[in-house]
């Protein structure tokens, strides 16, 4: 008897993308906490008012993190992009909670998965 392995490439790609998003949020939180540890504050653009898109036109944290803490900012594999700190949109949102914790969310996930990290 011969078995044929079937694969679902679209499902596998979506799962990989969501795994990458999870890793990106963790990386962003680590970078922000490194910045806060050295500067005793979070970069300008991180607000308690509402969640903002991490982008040049939103929560513009790129210049505060890139070069010192990272070579570039991670971005959503489908909706984000990064060229440099003058042209980027991570596709992720950021907010400072009332208890001085950072919450980063990937709003454009796949397979109905919610990906949010708070630290």
TATAWO-V757055 format. One record per residue. RES is the residue in one letter. PHI is phi in whole degrees, 0 to 359 (none if undefined). OMEGA is omega in radians with two decimals (999 if undefined). NEAR is the number of other C-alpha atoms within 10 Angstrom. Layout:
{{RES PHI OMEGA NEAR} {RES PHI OMEGA NEAR}}
This chain:
{{X none -3.11 3} {X 253 3.11 4} {X 256 3.11 5} {X 249 3.12 6} {X 278 3.10 5} {X 258 3.11 6} {X 237 3.07 8} {X 242 -3.04 7} {X 302 -3.13 9} {X 293 3.10 9} {X 295 3.14 12} {X 298 3.13 11} {X 296 3.13 12} {X 297 3.10 15} {X 296 3.10 16} {X 296 3.11 14} {X 299 3.12 17} {X 295 3.06 22} {X 297 3.10 13} {X 294 3.09 16} {X 301 3.13 25} {X 301 3.13 19} {X 295 3.12 13} {X 296 3.14 21} {X 297 3.10 25} {X 297 3.12 17} {X 297 3.12 15} {X 298 3.10 21} {X 297 3.11 20} {X 297 3.12 14} {X 298 -3.14 19} {X 295 3.13 20} {X 287 3.02 18} {X 296 3.11 16} {X 299 -3.11 18} {X 296 3.11 13} {X 298 -3.13 11} {X 276 -3.00 9} {X 255 3.13 10} {X 61 3.06 10} {X 195 3.06 13} {X 268 -3.14 20} {X 299 3.02 18} {X 303 -3.13 10} {X 105 3.07 19} {X 272 -2.96 24} {X 235 3.02 17} {X 268 -3.07 16} {X 289 3.13 10} {X 195 3.09 12} {X 292 -3.13 19} {X 238 3.07 21} {X 292 3.08 23} {X 282 -3.07 25} {X 199 3.09 25} {X 300 -3.10 18} {X 263 -3.14 13} {X 238 3.06 15} {X 281 -3.02 21} {X 276 -3.10 20} {X 255 -3.02 19} {X 302 -3.06 24} {X 299 3.13 15} {X 288 -3.04 17} {X 251 -3.05 19} {X 285 -3.07 15} {X 89 -3.11 10} {X 283 -3.03 11} {X 247 -3.08 14} {X 201 3.10 14} {X 283 3.11 10} {X 199 3.09 16} {X 270 3.05 25} {X 290 -3.10 22} {X 216 -3.13 23} {X 303 -3.08 23} {X 295 3.14 17} {X 251 -3.00 13} {X 250 -3.07 13} {X 257 3.04 16} {X 202 3.07 17} {X 214 3.01 18} {X 252 3.05 10} {X 192 -3.07 15} {X 287 3.06 18} {X 261 -3.11 13} {X 212 3.12 12} {X 202 3.03 21} {X 207 -3.06 27} {X 290 -3.04 22} {X 83 -3.14 21} {X 250 3.10 26} {X 251 -3.10 22} {X 221 3.09 27} {X 205 3.04 23} {X 265 -3.12 21} {X 281 3.13 17} {X 299 -3.14 10} {X 263 3.13 7} {X 58 3.02 12} {X 249 3.13 14} {X 267 3.01 21} {X 243 3.09 17} {X 239 -3.07 25} {X 232 2.98 22} {X 258 -3.04 24} {X 285 -3.07 17} {X 251 3.14 18} {X 275 3.12 21} {X 243 3.08 17} {X 66 3.09 9} {X 74 -3.10 7} {X 280 3.05 12} {X 262 -3.14 14} {X 234 3.13 17} {X 218 3.06 17} {X 234 3.06 16} {X 231 3.11 15} {X 212 999 13}}
